[in-house]
Amino acid sequence: MSGEQEEIESPHNKPFLFDGGERKLAAHLRQVARGKSVLFHGTSLGSLIVRTDTLLVPSSGDPSISFTRSPEWAAHFAGLPKTDDDGLATVFVFEREALRYNYRLELHQDSIEEGAHNKFEMEERVYERDIRPVSKLLHAITFSVHSRVITLTQPADVRTIYLPTARAFKEVRQQEIREALDRLSPTR
């Protein structure tokens, strides 16, 4: 089923397109969050956040850091490619009360013109403030590597497991790109 997309029901009974990896990640996030008040932040820049222990306000666009209460949306955003991403779909699972105690969380709803599904994202934002130290506000970090979903809940685990995994994954991906380019280039 890898590479296929499946239409499933979102938390608000609206269709949501998922590939197998996003669906598996979302299901795992539901288990991690069960019985907890959490917010999710999905990204493909997880190693940068782990290395700096900081979520930075974007330098362009809306000056806010977005969170969602929906594991499906978190998995979706974790899988979106970005320039210079580390190739790992990563979801930071934050303790909602710890975030709310240290930062002003504001509910946000995208306008209907930006997409019919956006109004169901269950988004909350922190405006114009970097979030640090991330490690003090986390319940867990969940990431997906080659169809395996891994969750780290101990702060010591984060640097010892996540960073080497991200580096190794990026090296494998770069090697795959080099090999693909070699196959496409004409032989001399």
Secondary structure by P-SEA (a helix, b strand, c coil): cccbbbbbbcccccbbbbcaaaaaaaaaaaaaaccccbbbbbccaaaaaaaacccccccccccbbbbbccaaaaaaaaacccccccccbbbbbcaaaaaaaccbbbbbbccccccccccccbbbbbcccccccccccccbbbbbcccbbbbbccccccccccaaaaaaaaaaaaaaaaaaaaaacccc
